[in-house]
């Protein structure tokens, strides 16, 4: 039986009622111990229109947990490994400063694999992978319920769009050969066939198109789907189509996943892991020689830096490993800090990439500089937190060559979209569509973390060994970018 998890925390009140009943029933234990479990909602309990708020809340909550929460497995909140931190660790955004071998090997681009390297036994990765599919299943239960009981409700469009983002992130982060199985309410399993990442992006686009078919033009739900579709199309190298998809999105549009202090599952897991709470990850600096200079170009709180406020950080002692300097992000300063899923900034970055593809270097530069000059965008969360200030960034100059302009664009994407789960998809696109060598864009050479050694060659994540249960798709078909 599958369940939809909802924020219905009434166990305490149920216990109080049980105590009251005990006094009336003469302490009959057979009666007093029968407490109704109201922490979850079964499919039967939400099988009507009145149950839609539950499946809507459940879908959004599972999405937020997979994106940047601390869901763990079971989903009670114990890991903080998510679609922001794990790709950030494999790329040049984050450096591991803890002692967990499963995280260190991701940072080293040496994920332990079996069966000719097409499947992993990495437990940290397996937990995150399950969280992503849990969110997918929850969102698809939600869209099916709305289709049945309230098909014109705009929340149906929102859930379709969020489902599209789950498919997009899976396609950006994992290997070719991902399978999408389904379990119905009766417990019957339909095993999925292996999909290439390009096919996964087709699945994402189908979800975004469903959202656009249901949302009114000019609404937040429509803009959310437009940015998501543009992102998926970029991953298929359909740059002009991507730009067309986002053309009407206002630069001020912003859709965020929200977190809270209520429970560990609802915490912002990026804050938990890239700060002194867990001391696991640090803001990286020229990781592996090829990585961007996130720290030296960024804004350092302890030195009153005049650097780039899009990557704010501070130094505080050493990490969990007892040796590595701890450089923590200020982008997510609390357990309740929101994470941006899609916004008008990303839409304009897509437009700039299309302009470059069309040899309009001047237009692309203007688009990038218009963003940098917009203090309104720079002055809002999560880039700027309460009590912080933001001033326009200095204007960029023409990079001078086609290759250097691509570098400039992707650098701007890296700083605007820092720790939002975009970087791995961008590095893979540089290899596939811009002719870059993998070792020129990913960290390489000597690994300078406390564990020592050298970087490996991973450019994506393999599917977990759990997929051995699926005879149709036991492992990756390949690990190509």
C-alpha positions as CSV (number, residue, x, y, z in Angstrom):
1,X,0.0,0.0,0.0
2,X,1.3,3.4,-0.8
3,X,0.7,6.5,1.4
4,X,0.6,10.2,0.9
5,X,2.4,12.0,3.8
6,X,0.6,15.1,5.0
7,X,1.3,17.6,7.7
8,X,-1.5,16.4,10.0
9,X,0.3,16.2,13.4
10,X,-2.6,15.4,15.7
11,X,-1.1,12.5,17.7
12,X,-0.9,14.6,20.8
13,X,-4.6,15.6,20.8
14,X,-5.5,12.0,20.0
15,X,-3.6,10.8,23.0
16,X,-5.3,13.4,25.2
17,X,-8.7,12.1,24.1
18,X,-7.5,8.6,25.0
19,X,-6.6,9.7,28.5
20,X,-10.0,11.3,28.9
21,X,-11.7,8.2,27.7
22,X,-9.8,6.1,30.2
23,X,-11.3,7.9,33.2
24,X,-14.8,7.2,31.8
25,X,-14.2,3.6,30.9
26,X,-12.7,2.6,34.3
27,X,-9.2,2.2,32.9
28,X,-10.2,-0.5,30.4
29,X,-6.8,-1.0,28.7
30,X,-8.5,-2.6,25.7
31,X,-10.2,0.7,25.0
32,X,-7.6,3.2,26.1
33,X,-4.8,1.7,23.9
34,X,-6.9,2.0,20.7
35,X,-5.6,5.3,19.4
36,X,-6.3,6.2,15.8
37,X,-3.2,6.9,13.7
38,X,-3.8,10.2,11.9
39,X,-0.2,11.0,10.9
40,X,-0.7,9.6,7.4
41,X,-3.6,9.6,5.0
42,X,-4.4,6.3,3.2
43,X,-5.5,6.4,-0.4
44,X,-9.1,5.5,0.7
45,X,-9.1,8.5,3.0
46,X,-8.3,11.0,0.3
47,X,-10.3,9.4,-2.5
48,X,-12.7,12.3,-3.0
49,X,-12.5,16.1,-3.5
50,X,-12.2,16.8,0.2
51,X,-8.9,14.9,0.3
52,X,-7.3,17.1,-2.4
53,X,-5.7,19.5,0.1
54,X,-3.9,16.5,1.6
55,X,-2.5,15.2,-1.6
56,X,-1.5,18.7,-2.7
57,X,0.3,19.4,0.6
58,X,1.9,15.9,0.5
59,X,3.2,16.4,-3.1
60,X,4.7,19.8,-2.4
61,X,6.3,18.5,0.9
62,X,7.9,15.5,-0.8
63,X,9.2,17.7,-3.6
64,X,10.7,20.2,-1.2
65,X,12.3,17.3,0.8
66,X,13.9,15.8,-2.3
67,X,15.1,19.1,-3.6
68,X,16.8,20.5,-0.6
69,X,15.4,18.9,2.6
70,X,16.7,16.3,5.1
71,X,14.2,13.5,4.3
72,X,16.3,10.4,4.7
73,X,14.9,6.9,4.5
74,X,12.5,6.3,6.2
75,X,11.4,9.9,5.5
76,X,11.8,11.2,9.1
77,X,14.6,13.6,8.5
78,X,18.2,12.4,9.0
79,X,20.3,12.8,5.9
80,X,20.3,16.2,4.2
81,X,21.6,14.6,1.0
82,X,19.4,16.0,-1.7
83,X,19.2,17.4,-5.3
84,X,21.2,20.5,-4.3
85,X,24.0,19.1,-2.1
86,X,24.8,15.9,-4.0
87,X,25.3,17.5,-7.5
88,X,27.1,20.4,-5.8
89,X,29.5,17.9,-4.3
90,X,30.1,16.0,-7.6
91,X,30.9,19.4,-9.3
92,X,32.8,22.4,-8.1
93,X,30.2,24.0,-5.8
94,X,31.0,22.2,-2.6
95,X,33.9,20.4,-0.9
96,X,33.4,17.5,1.5
97,X,34.7,18.2,5.0
98,X,33.1,15.2,6.8
99,X,34.2,11.6,7.4
100,X,31.5,9.7,5.5
101,X,33.1,7.6,2.7
102,X,29.9,7.7,0.7
103,X,30.1,11.5,0.5
104,X,33.8,11.6,0.0
105,X,33.7,9.4,-3.0
106,X,31.1,11.6,-4.6
107,X,33.4,14.6,-4.0
108,X,36.2,12.6,-5.5
109,X,34.2,11.7,-8.6
110,X,34.8,8.0,-7.6
111,X,31.4,6.6,-6.7
112,X,31.8,3.0,-5.7
113,X,30.1,0.8,-8.3
114,X,29.5,-2.9,-9.1
115,X,28.6,-4.7,-12.3
116,X,31.2,-2.9,-14.6
117,X,30.6,0.5,-13.0
118,X,27.0,0.8,-14.0
119,X,25.4,0.4,-10.6
120,X,26.3,1.7,-7.2
121,X,26.1,0.4,-3.6
122,X,26.6,4.0,-2.2
123,X,24.0,4.2,0.6
124,X,23.9,8.0,0.7
125,X,23.2,8.1,-3.0
126,X,20.6,5.3,-2.7
127,X,18.7,7.3,-0.1
128,X,18.6,10.4,-2.2
129,X,17.5,8.5,-5.3
130,X,14.6,7.0,-3.3
131,X,13.6,10.4,-2.1
132,X,13.4,11.7,-5.7
133,X,11.2,8.8,-6.8
134,X,9.1,9.2,-3.6
135,X,8.5,12.8,-4.6
136,X,7.7,11.7,-8.2
137,X,5.1,9.1,-7.0
138,X,3.6,11.6,-4.6
139,X,3.2,14.3,-7.2
140,X,1.7,11.9,-9.7
141,X,-0.8,10.6,-7.2
142,X,-1.7,14.2,-6.7
143,X,-2.2,15.1,-10.4
144,X,-4.3,11.9,-10.9
145,X,-6.5,12.9,-7.9
146,X,-7.0,16.4,-9.2
147,X,-7.8,15.1,-12.7
148,X,-10.5,12.9,-11.2
149,X,-12.1,15.2,-8.6
150,X,-11.2,18.8,-9.5
151,X,-9.6,18.9,-13.0
152,X,-9.7,22.7,-13.4
153,X,-8.0,23.5,-10.1
154,X,-4.8,25.5,-10.7
155,X,-3.1,23.4,-8.0
156,X,-3.2,20.5,-10.5
157,X,-1.0,22.6,-12.9
158,X,1.4,23.3,-10.1
159,X,1.9,19.6,-9.2
160,X,2.4,18.8,-12.9
161,X,5.1,21.4,-13.1
162,X,6.9,20.2,-9.9
163,X,6.8,16.7,-11.3
164,X,8.4,18.0,-14.4
165,X,11.3,19.4,-12.3
166,X,11.8,16.0,-10.6
167,X,12.2,14.4,-14.1
168,X,14.5,17.3,-15.1
169,X,16.8,16.9,-12.1
170,X,16.9,13.1,-12.5
171,X,17.9,13.6,-16.2
172,X,20.5,16.2,-15.3
173,X,22.1,14.2,-12.5
174,X,21.9,10.5,-13.4
175,X,23.2,8.2,-16.1
176,X,21.5,6.9,-19.1
177,X,19.2,4.0,-18.3
178,X,17.0,5.4,-15.5
179,X,13.7,3.5,-15.0
180,X,10.4,4.9,-13.7
181,X,8.4,2.1,-12.1
182,X,4.9,2.6,-10.6
183,X,3.1,1.0,-7.7
184,X,-0.7,1.4,-7.5
185,X,-2.8,1.7,-4.4
186,X,-3.3,-2.1,-4.4
187,X,0.4,-2.7,-4.3
188,X,0.8,-3.8,-7.9
189,X,4.1,-2.9,-9.5
190,X,4.6,-1.9,-13.1
191,X,8.3,-2.0,-13.8
192,X,9.8,0.8,-15.9
193,X,11.9,0.5,-19.0
194,X,15.4,2.1,-19.1
195,X,15.3,5.7,-20.4
196,X,18.1,7.8,-21.9
197,X,18.5,11.2,-20.3
198,X,17.1,12.8,-23.5
199,X,14.0,10.6,-23.1
200,X,13.8,11.6,-19.4
201,X,13.7,15.3,-20.5
202,X,10.9,14.4,-22.9
203,X,9.0,13.1,-19.8
204,X,9.7,16.3,-18.1
205,X,8.5,18.4,-21.0
206,X,5.3,16.4,-21.1
207,X,4.6,17.3,-17.5
208,X,5.4,21.0,-18.1
209,X,3.1,20.9,-21.2
210,X,0.3,19.4,-19.0
211,X,0.8,22.3,-16.5
212,X,0.7,24.9,-19.3
213,X,-2.5,23.3,-20.7
214,X,-4.2,23.8,-17.3
215,X,-2.7,27.1,-16.1
216,X,-3.9,30.5,-17.3
217,X,-1.2,32.5,-19.2
218,X,0.5,35.1,-17.0
219,X,0.0,33.2,-13.7
220,X,2.7,32.0,-11.4
221,X,1.8,28.4,-12.3
222,X,2.3,29.1,-16.0
223,X,5.6,30.9,-15.4
224,X,6.8,28.0,-13.3
225,X,6.1,25.5,-16.1
226,X,7.6,27.8,-18.7
227,X,10.9,28.1,-16.9
228,X,10.9,24.4,-16.2
229,X,10.3,23.6,-19.9
230,X,13.0,26.0,-20.9
231,X,15.4,24.2,-18.6
232,X,14.5,20.8,-20.0
233,X,14.8,22.0,-23.6
234,X,18.3,23.4,-22.8
235,X,19.3,19.9,-21.7
236,X,18.3,18.7,-25.2
237,X,20.3,21.4,-26.9
238,X,17.1,23.0,-28.2
239,X,18.2,26.5,-27.2
240,X,16.0,28.6,-29.5
241,X,12.9,26.6,-28.3
242,X,14.0,27.1,-24.7
243,X,14.2,30.8,-25.2
244,X,10.8,30.9,-26.8
245,X,9.4,28.9,-23.9
246,X,10.5,31.5,-21.3
247,X,10.1,34.7,-23.4
248,X,7.1,36.0,-21.5
249,X,8.3,35.2,-18.0
250,X,8.8,38.5,-16.0
251,X,12.3,39.0,-14.6
252,X,10.8,39.5,-11.1
253,X,9.0,36.0,-11.1
254,X,10.2,33.7,-8.4
255,X,8.9,30.3,-7.2
256,X,10.4,28.8,-4.1
257,X,10.3,25.6,-2.1
258,X,9.8,26.4,1.5
259,X,11.2,24.8,4.7
260,X,10.6,25.3,8.4
261,X,11.9,24.7,11.9
262,X,9.0,22.4,12.7
263,X,10.7,19.0,12.2
264,X,14.0,17.7,10.9
265,X,12.2,16.5,7.7
266,X,11.0,20.0,7.0
267,X,14.4,21.7,7.6
268,X,16.5,23.2,4.8
269,X,19.0,20.4,4.4
270,X,21.5,22.7,2.5
271,X,21.7,24.9,5.6
272,X,22.1,21.9,7.8
273,X,24.9,20.4,5.8
274,X,26.8,23.5,4.7
275,X,26.9,25.1,8.1
276,X,28.0,24.3,11.7
277,X,24.9,22.1,12.3
278,X,26.4,19.1,10.6
279,X,29.8,20.5,9.3
280,X,29.7,18.3,6.2
281,X,30.3,20.5,3.2
282,X,32.2,23.7,2.5
283,X,32.0,26.4,-0.2
284,X,34.6,25.3,-2.8
285,X,37.4,27.3,-4.4
286,X,38.8,26.3,-7.8
287,X,38.0,22.7,-7.0
288,X,40.4,20.4,-8.8
289,X,42.0,23.3,-10.6
290,X,39.1,23.6,-13.1
291,X,36.4,24.7,-10.6
292,X,35.2,28.3,-10.4
293,X,36.6,30.6,-7.7
294,X,33.4,30.7,-5.7
295,X,35.1,31.8,-2.5
296,X,37.7,34.3,-3.8
297,X,35.2,35.9,-6.1
298,X,32.4,35.7,-3.6
299,X,31.5,37.8,-0.6
300,X,33.3,36.9,2.6
301,X,31.5,38.0,5.8
302,X,34.6,37.9,8.0
303,X,36.6,40.3,5.9
304,X,33.9,42.8,4.8
305,X,34.5,41.7,1.3
306,X,33.3,43.7,-1.7
307,X,33.0,40.5,-3.7
308,X,30.1,38.9,-5.5
309,X,27.1,38.8,-3.1
310,X,25.6,35.9,-5.1
311,X,28.0,33.6,-3.2
312,X,28.2,34.7,0.4
313,X,30.2,32.7,2.9
314,X,32.0,32.8,6.2
315,X,34.8,30.8,7.8
316,X,34.2,29.0,11.1
317,X,36.7,26.5,12.5
318,X,37.1,23.1,11.0
319,X,34.7,20.5,9.5
320,X,33.5,17.3,10.8
321,X,36.7,15.6,9.6
322,X,38.7,17.5,12.2
323,X,41.1,18.9,9.6
324,X,39.5,20.8,6.8
325,X,38.8,24.5,7.1
326,X,35.1,25.1,7.2
327,X,33.8,27.7,4.7
328,X,30.0,27.8,5.2
329,X,27.4,29.3,2.9
330,X,25.3,32.3,3.9
331,X,22.8,31.8,1.1
332,X,20.7,29.6,3.3
333,X,21.2,31.1,6.7
334,X,18.5,29.2,8.7
335,X,16.7,25.9,8.8
336,X,13.6,27.6,7.2
337,X,15.4,29.4,4.4
338,X,13.6,28.9,1.0
339,X,15.3,27.5,-2.1
340,X,14.4,29.0,-5.5
341,X,13.1,26.4,-7.9
342,X,12.6,28.7,-10.9
343,X,12.6,32.4,-11.5
344,X,12.9,35.2,-14.1
345,X,16.6,35.3,-13.6
346,X,17.0,31.8,-15.0
347,X,14.6,32.7,-17.8
348,X,16.9,35.6,-18.8
349,X,20.0,33.4,-18.6
350,X,18.2,31.1,-21.1
351,X,17.6,34.1,-23.4
352,X,21.2,35.1,-23.2
353,X,22.3,31.6,-24.2
354,X,20.0,31.7,-27.2
355,X,21.5,35.1,-28.2
356,X,25.0,33.7,-28.0
357,X,23.9,30.7,-30.2
358,X,22.6,33.2,-32.7
359,X,26.0,35.1,-32.7
360,X,24.4,38.1,-31.0
361,X,27.3,38.6,-28.5
362,X,26.2,42.2,-27.8
363,X,22.7,41.2,-27.0
364,X,23.8,38.4,-24.7
365,X,26.2,40.7,-22.9
366,X,23.4,43.3,-22.4
367,X,21.0,40.6,-21.0
368,X,23.7,39.5,-18.5
369,X,24.5,43.1,-17.5
370,X,20.8,44.0,-17.1
371,X,20.6,41.2,-14.5
372,X,23.8,42.3,-12.7
373,X,22.5,45.9,-12.5
374,X,19.1,44.9,-11.0
375,X,19.5,45.6,-7.3
376,X,15.9,44.4,-6.7
377,X,16.9,40.9,-7.7
378,X,20.1,41.0,-5.8
379,X,18.4,42.3,-2.7
380,X,15.9,39.5,-2.1
381,X,16.2,36.1,-0.5
382,X,17.9,33.7,-0.8
383,X,20.7,35.9,-2.3
384,X,20.3,38.5,0.3
385,X,19.1,37.7,3.8
386,X,17.5,39.9,6.5
387,X,19.9,42.6,7.6
388,X,22.1,42.4,4.5
389,X,22.3,44.9,1.7
390,X,22.7,44.6,-2.0
391,X,24.2,46.9,-4.6
392,X,24.4,46.4,-8.4
393,X,27.2,44.3,-9.6
394,X,29.8,45.9,-11.9
395,X,29.2,45.5,-15.6
396,X,30.8,42.7,-17.6
397,X,32.9,43.4,-20.7
398,X,32.9,41.4,-23.9
399,X,35.0,38.3,-23.3
400,X,36.5,38.6,-26.8
401,X,36.0,35.1,-28.4
402,X,33.2,32.6,-28.8
403,X,34.7,30.2,-26.4
404,X,35.4,32.8,-23.7
405,X,31.8,34.1,-24.1
406,X,30.5,30.7,-23.4
407,X,32.7,30.5,-20.3
408,X,31.4,33.9,-19.2
409,X,27.8,32.8,-19.6
410,X,28.3,29.6,-17.7
411,X,30.1,31.5,-15.0
412,X,27.2,33.8,-14.6
413,X,24.8,30.9,-14.5
414,X,27.0,29.3,-11.8
415,X,26.9,32.4,-9.6
416,X,23.2,33.3,-10.1
417,X,22.2,29.6,-9.6
418,X,24.7,28.7,-7.0
419,X,23.4,25.8,-4.8
420,X,20.1,25.4,-6.6
421,X,20.8,22.1,-8.3
422,X,21.7,23.4,-11.8
423,X,25.5,23.1,-11.9
424,X,25.8,19.4,-12.8
425,X,23.4,19.8,-15.7
426,X,25.5,22.7,-17.0
427,X,28.8,20.9,-16.8
428,X,27.3,18.0,-18.7
429,X,25.9,20.4,-21.3
430,X,29.4,21.9,-21.8
431,X,30.7,18.4,-22.7
432,X,27.8,17.3,-24.9
433,X,26.9,20.5,-26.7
434,X,29.9,22.8,-26.5
435,X,32.7,20.3,-27.2
436,X,34.5,20.6,-23.9
437,X,36.6,17.7,-22.5
438,X,35.2,16.3,-19.2
439,X,38.5,16.9,-17.4
440,X,38.5,20.5,-18.5
441,X,35.2,21.3,-16.8
442,X,35.0,18.9,-13.8
443,X,37.5,18.9,-10.9
444,X,40.5,16.8,-11.8
445,X,44.0,15.8,-10.7
446,X,45.1,15.7,-7.0
447,X,42.2,15.6,-4.5
448,X,43.2,18.1,-1.8
449,X,40.5,17.1,0.7
450,X,41.5,15.4,4.0
451,X,40.9,12.0,2.5
452,X,43.7,12.6,-0.1
453,X,44.1,10.7,-3.4
454,X,43.1,11.8,-6.9
455,X,39.9,12.7,-8.6
456,X,38.1,10.0,-10.7
457,X,36.2,10.4,-13.9
458,X,32.5,10.4,-12.9
459,X,30.3,13.0,-14.7
460,X,27.0,11.8,-13.4
461,X,25.5,9.5,-10.8
462,X,24.9,5.7,-11.4
463,X,21.6,4.1,-10.4
464,X,21.6,2.4,-7.0
465,X,21.9,-1.4,-6.7
466,X,18.2,-1.3,-5.6
467,X,17.3,-1.5,-9.3
468,X,18.5,-5.1,-9.4
469,X,14.8,-5.8,-8.6
470,X,13.9,-4.5,-12.0
471,X,14.6,-7.1,-14.6
472,X,14.0,-4.5,-17.3
473,X,16.5,-1.9,-16.1
474,X,18.9,-3.3,-13.5
475,X,21.6,-0.7,-14.1
476,X,22.8,2.3,-16.2
477,X,23.0,1.6,-19.9
478,X,26.1,3.8,-19.8
479,X,27.8,6.6,-17.8
480,X,28.2,9.0,-20.8
481,X,27.6,12.7,-20.1
